[in-house]
Amino acid sequence: MRYYIKCKLKSDDRLRLADSLRSGSLARNKIFYEGMQTALREGTIDENGIVHFIEVCYCLEGGLYPMAMEIPVLREYFEDIVEVKDARLRDQCTMECEFCDCTRNIRLPGKSVANELQIDNEWKSDEFVDMGRLRLNRKKQKEGIEGLRNIAYSNHDGGDQKRNRAPIFAGAAISGLFVIFYDKGDQDYFRVKNIPDTIEARKLLDTLGLTIGDTVDSIKMTARSSLAQTDKRSNVV
């Protein structure tokens, strides 16, 4: 699930939070390290000292309450965890999780945390790419098997524009298979989504050098068994 989180930051704790983000020490050695670093750097802070950010968390799916592992770390830096709530309606979730851009267009109130704390919001781990925060070019987005055929065959046939489209990742979601591409020429990312999980689609993915361990049916089964389907706790604070 993706959660919209609000945390109260005391004025005398700003420097400590800034230092921990600047040095990369916040949440270091935790499984959610890169995600929390990125989420806070891309967050905002309003006139009341409330920091707003969005983060992916699997605690609920694992049988815990939302953000169960992350909240203790946040309490080290914030005076209060004001609210943790679903960032998107659960019945709209396609189970793409960190590879989805479902909450990219949410406008957070206030000013940039990175600007206010004077830290670099372009921080990146050398081994981490947050697919859910990539800027996807919606104008290039394609859907279905025809969209995948168009990319796969054009890449195979050659041509400078075609070869510039590099496959980055493929996965399975409730709505079908999806593939994220990087356009080297335009230096942007786009997605082909809602691809039926068929033998043809899997063969096309093979031609692109991509494999998917999950299936659409397995993702649907996971969704049916997940606590996120029935758990009503949106605001956990």
C-alpha positions in Angstrom: 0.0 0.0 0.0 0.9 3.6 -0.4 0.4 5.9 2.6 0.0 9.6 3.0 1.9 10.5 6.2 1.9 13.7 8.3 4.5 14.2 11.0 4.9 17.2 13.4 8.4 18.6 13.3 9.6 20.7 16.2 11.7 23.8 15.2 14.7 22.6 17.3 14.7 19.2 15.6 15.0 20.6 12.0 18.8 20.6 12.1 19.0 17.0 13.4 16.6 15.8 10.6 18.5 17.8 8.0 21.8 16.3 9.1 20.4 12.7 9.1 19.0 13.2 5.6 22.1 14.9 4.3 24.4 12.2 5.7 22.0 9.4 4.8 22.0 8.1 8.4 18.2 8.2 8.8 16.8 4.6 8.6 20.2 3.3 7.5 20.3 -0.6 7.4 16.5 -0.8 7.5 14.7 -2.6 4.7 12.8 0.7 3.9 16.0 2.9 4.0 16.0 4.1 0.4 12.2 4.6 0.3 12.1 6.7 3.4 15.1 8.8 2.4 13.5 9.5 -1.0 10.0 10.1 0.4 11.1 12.7 3.0 13.3 14.5 0.5 10.3 14.8 -1.8 7.9 15.8 1.0 6.7 19.2 2.0 6.4 21.1 5.2 3.5 23.5 6.0 3.2 26.6 8.1 2.4 24.5 11.2 5.6 22.5 11.0 3.8 19.4 9.6 5.8 17.3 7.2 3.7 15.6 4.4 5.1 12.7 2.4 4.0 9.5 0.7 5.7 6.1 1.2 5.2 2.5 0.1 4.8 0.0 3.0 4.1 -3.7 3.1 3.5 -4.0 6.9 -0.3 -4.4 6.5 0.1 -7.1 3.9 2.5 -8.9 6.3 -0.1 -8.9 9.1 1.0 -5.8 11.0 -0.6 -2.3 11.2 0.3 0.2 8.4 3.9 1.6 8.7 4.5 -0.6 11.8 8.3 -0.9 11.0 8.7 2.7 9.9 6.9 4.6 12.7 9.5 3.8 15.4 12.2 5.4 13.1 10.0 8.4 12.5 9.4 8.9 16.2 13.2 9.4 16.6 13.0 12.6 14.5 9.4 13.9 14.8 7.5 15.2 17.8 4.3 13.5 16.7 3.0 11.1 14.0 -0.1 13.1 13.2 -1.7 10.8 10.6 -1.1 7.7 8.4 -3.8 7.1 5.9 -4.2 5.4 2.5 -2.9 7.5 -0.3 -5.2 5.9 -2.8 -8.6 4.1 -2.5 -8.0 0.4 -2.0 -10.6 -0.6 -4.6 -8.6 1.3 -7.2 -5.3 -0.5 -6.4 -3.8 -2.6 -9.1 -1.1 -4.1 -6.9 1.8 -2.6 -8.8 3.1 -1.1 -5.5 6.5 0.6 -5.9 6.4 0.3 -9.7 3.1 2.2 -9.9 2.7 5.9 -10.4 -0.8 6.0 -8.8 0.0 8.8 -6.3 2.4 10.8 -8.4 -0.1 13.6 -9.0 -1.0 14.2 -5.3 -0.2 17.8 -4.4 1.3 18.0 -0.9 0.7 21.3 1.0 3.5 23.6 2.0 7.0 24.1 0.9 9.6 21.6 -0.2 11.3 19.8 2.7 14.6 19.7 0.7 14.5 23.5 0.2 13.4 24.3 3.8 16.1 22.1 5.3 18.7 23.0 2.6 19.4 19.5 1.6 19.9 17.9 -1.9 16.6 16.4 -3.0 18.4 14.5 -5.8 20.0 12.1 -3.3 20.2 8.6 -4.8 21.5 5.3 -3.6 23.9 3.8 -6.2 21.8 0.5 -6.2 18.3 1.9 -5.9 15.8 3.3 -8.4 12.4 4.2 -7.0 10.2 3.2 -10.0 7.2 4.7 -8.4 8.8 8.1 -8.4 10.0 8.2 -11.9 8.4 10.8 -14.1 6.5 8.8 -16.7 5.6 10.4 -20.0 1.9 9.8 -20.2 1.8 10.9 -23.9 4.0 7.9 -24.8 2.0 5.4 -22.7 0.7 2.4 -24.6 -1.7 -0.4 -23.6 -2.4 -4.0 -24.3 -0.7 -6.6 -26.5 -0.7 -4.2 -29.5 1.3 -1.6 -27.5 3.8 -4.3 -26.5 4.0 -5.6 -30.1 4.7 -2.2 -31.4 7.7 -1.7 -29.1 9.0 -5.2 -29.2 9.0 -5.5 -33.0 10.3 -2.0 -33.6 13.2 -2.6 -31.3 13.9 -5.9 -33.1 13.8 -4.3 -36.5 16.2 -1.6 -35.6 16.4 2.2 -36.3 17.9 4.8 -34.1 14.6 5.9 -32.5 13.5 2.3 -31.9 16.8 1.2 -30.4 16.7 4.1 -28.0 13.8 2.5 -26.2 15.4 0.4 -23.5 13.2 -2.0 -21.4 13.8 -1.3 -17.7 11.4 -3.5 -15.8 8.4 -5.8 -16.3 5.9 -7.0 -13.7 2.4 -8.4 -13.1 -0.5 -6.5 -11.7 -4.2 -7.2 -11.3 -5.0 -5.3 -14.5 -2.4 -7.2 -16.5 1.4 -7.3 -17.2 3.3 -4.0 -17.5 6.6 -2.9 -18.8 8.6 0.3 -18.1 10.9 1.7 -20.8 13.5 4.3 -20.9 13.8 6.5 -24.0 17.5 7.3 -24.3 16.8 9.9 -27.0 14.3 11.9 -25.1 15.7 10.9 -21.7 12.3 10.0 -20.2 10.4 7.0 -19.1 7.1 5.6 -20.3 5.0 2.5 -19.6 3.0 -0.2 -21.5 0.3 -1.5 -19.2 -2.8 -3.7 -19.1 -1.0 -6.4 -21.2 -2.9 -9.8 -21.1 -0.8 -12.5 -19.5 -0.6 -14.8 -22.5 2.1 -17.0 -24.1 2.5 -14.4 -26.8 3.1 -11.6 -24.3 5.7 -13.7 -22.4 7.5 -14.4 -25.7 7.6 -10.7 -26.6 9.0 -10.0 -23.1 11.7 -12.6 -23.8 12.7 -10.8 -27.0 13.2 -7.7 -24.8 15.3 -9.6 -22.3 12.7 -9.4 -19.6 11.2 -12.1 -17.4 8.4 -12.0 -14.8 8.2 -14.4 -11.9 4.6 -13.6 -11.0 1.5 -14.0 -13.0 -1.7 -11.9 -13.1 -3.6 -14.8 -11.5 -1.0 -15.0 -8.6 -1.2 -11.2 -8.0 -5.0 -11.5 -7.9 -4.7 -14.4 -5.4 -2.3 -12.2 -3.3 -4.8 -9.4 -3.4 -7.7 -11.6 -2.3 -5.6 -12.9 0.7 -4.1 -9.6 1.7 -5.2 -7.8 4.8 -5.3 -4.7 2.7 -8.6 -5.9 1.2 -10.5 -6.1 4.4 -8.6 -4.1 7.0 -10.5 -0.8 7.6 -7.7 1.0 9.4 -7.0 4.0 7.2 -5.9 6.4 9.9 -3.7 4.4 12.3 -2.8 7.1 14.7 
